[in-house]
């Protein structure tokens, strides 16, 4: 293709057309060793025949219930757009799980001017610059059939079909951001373990969910080291090379509209009834609308540049979350009234006013190795038992910084309560 310049001379112009490129394809196979060993032992102990261990093992190896496999492939449509397909099947489940995800990533600032042969500037626009609607937004479209969800009690649920669209502004260190999510659930959710007595969670009932959120975040550096780093010594992780003491505050509002069977059950039914609630909730027919506030406050402190071979990194991070502003205000008002009337405070109100807390501690051991623990902290109040502080869902991790990549690490972590162990690679994690 040729382009006429400002003075009429013609110069060749290279224009790249992006085609579908398969970025990666993954095929995974799984063998449930724990289930296999337990089944072999059980059969061998209950079996009265003279079958050998080898025969029992051979019969079990042919059973499909011990096997599972997954296939995943991602295609690069444009530099900002990807399309992902995945397929998962298990030998003891008849229904395979399928997923399709389209993701558009917000684009960085685009420069329109280009110099040709170093003489004259010619305005060149990208082929897709005409559509600027989503240039500064992250967009995700997802379809899952059937979907797998877990509720707060650890029960797993199968949902026949789930469609979702998610639109979010680009997050920044400080400032305003918004988030819009549209979800449609078709069919009735079923308990994966067949517990008919379990009530389907309200957020898995069939219908349309429209949720929007607006928040404002502010970061404050109380102190940040200005000391020079060691010369000719690369930090093990660039994101962990700046000693500081900082804090972050966030406040926002979320509004949800429900259309369908999901609107028949009020989200306030499970709330405590022993004190007055202040909620914004309205319903009529097969539709409902409610709104709420949320807030969070975090604190971070780091000592060391993570350059020296030993004890050059100590980092702590704490976070307080208030997921429901109306619940917090209602409980605080109840406690204020109890104090004014010299009454015994309500334990439910005290429990409700306590924010959710998380804590993280990281310590370098030697070289690129560091130890890290993450945990949730919950205050449990029960009658005649006083205050009780529980450490919930602790996760212990050993990290190895891959400093040749700037900010990457191999992490081996273990969650004793969930009995989970994982080894994974993480990149650019702050």
Secondary structure as UniProt FT lines:
FT   STRAND          2..4
FT   TURN            6..7
FT   STRAND          10..12
FT   STRAND          21..31
FT   HELIX           33..46
FT   HELIX           53..61
FT   HELIX           64..66
FT   STRAND          67..76
FT   STRAND          81..90
FT   TURN            91..92
FT   STRAND          97..104
FT   STRAND          113..116
FT   TURN            117..119
FT   STRAND          120..123
FT   TURN            127..130
FT   TURN            133..136
FT   STRAND          137..150
FT   TURN            152..153
FT   STRAND          156..169
FT   STRAND          175..186
FT   STRAND          190..191
FT   TURN            192..193
FT   TURN            196..197
FT   HELIX           202..204
FT   STRAND          207..224
FT   TURN            231..232
FT   HELIX           238..240
FT   STRAND          244..259
FT   HELIX           261..263
FT   TURN            267..270
FT   STRAND          280..284
FT   TURN            285..286
FT   STRAND          287..303
FT   STRAND          314..322
FT   HELIX           325..340
FT   TURN            341..342
FT   HELIX           347..353
FT   STRAND          356..366
FT   TURN            367..368
FT   STRAND          369..382
FT   TURN            383..385
FT   STRAND          386..401
FT   HELIX           403..405
FT   STRAND          408..415
FT   TURN            416..419
FT   STRAND          420..427
//
